[in-house]
Amino acid sequence: MAGVADRLRAAAAVLGEVSGTPGLDAELLLAHALGISRNELLLRQRDLAVPAAFDGLIERRLAGEPVAYITGSRDFWTISLRVTPDVLIPRPDSETLIEAAVEHFGDRAPETILDLGTGSGALLLAALDQWPGARGLGVDISPAALAVARDNAGRLGLADRAAFRIGDWAEGIGERFDLILVNPPYIARDAPLSGDVLHEPEGALFAGAQGLDDYRRIAPQLPRLLRPDGLAAVEIGYDQREEVGAIFAAEGLEAGVRRDLAGHDRCLAVRPSPG
Ligand code: GLN
C-alpha cells in the first residue's frame, strides 16, 4: 500500500492536466476525504491511511469541478468559508481589497462596512474579523448566495455584527459607510473561459460586452454612500484600470490602483475627491 506522500505525488501528477495548483488540490482533497485540516494532514501524514473516497474526489476534480465546491470550503484572509455552487469561490486576488483597506485606515478602524455583491460573505466577514469593533451590511441580488453568507456569519461567530439584505447593488440604502467593498462581475460576455469559472454562477461573473456594466451602475451610487474620509475598495480585471478609473472619475471620485500578488492591477482604492 502506497503511503500518503506517494499517493499525493501520484494525484498531483494527474491533476496537472486540469489545475494550475495540482499539489495543493491533492492535499486539500485528501484532507477533506479524511475529515481533517490540510495542516493536520501535512503534520501527521506518516500515521494516516488514504481512504477509498479519495479516488472519487480526484475523479471529480479531473472532470473540472473546482476544489472548493468539492470540499465545500475555502480559506480567505484570516477566515474559512463554506462555499457552494451558488457563490463565487473567494480568491486570494480579492484579499487585495482588504489590504487596501488596512493601508487606508492604518491605526484607525472602520466602524461601518458595506459589501456590495457579498456572495459567500468573504469580503465583509474578513473585514469584520480584521476590525472587531466594526459592524457591516452585505447585499446580494441572489437569495441563495445570501443564505450562504448568513450561514458563514453564524459559523464564524460574526452574526451579531453582520446584517444581510437582498438588493440590486446599493439601491434603497440610505446610510453612509467608512468602508465599502465591491467585487462585481467584470468578465466580458464573450471572453474565452477555462477552469473554475466554468462552474461558477454566471451572475457573479459577466457584466455586458466589455465587463463594465456593473461598474457603471455602482459608480453613481458611491458618492452618497461613502463617508468623507472613507474608502471604497473595488475589484477590477487586470486590464480594466483605465476604463473603470474613468467611470469613477466621472462621478467625482479619485481612484488609485493596487496590484495583487501576481503583480496584476486588481483593486481600485476609491475616495471622494477633496473639495
Ligand atoms: N476573479 C474572477 C476571475 O478570475 C472574476 C470574478 C469577477 O468577475 N468578479 O475571472
Boltz pocket constraint, residues with backbone or C-beta under 6 A from the ligand:
constraints:
  - pocket:
      binder: B
      contacts: [[A, 88], [A, 91], [A, 93], [A, 183], [A, 184], [A, 185], [A, 186], [A, 187], [A, 197], [A, 204], [A, 205], [A, 206], [A, 235]]
      max_distance: 6.0
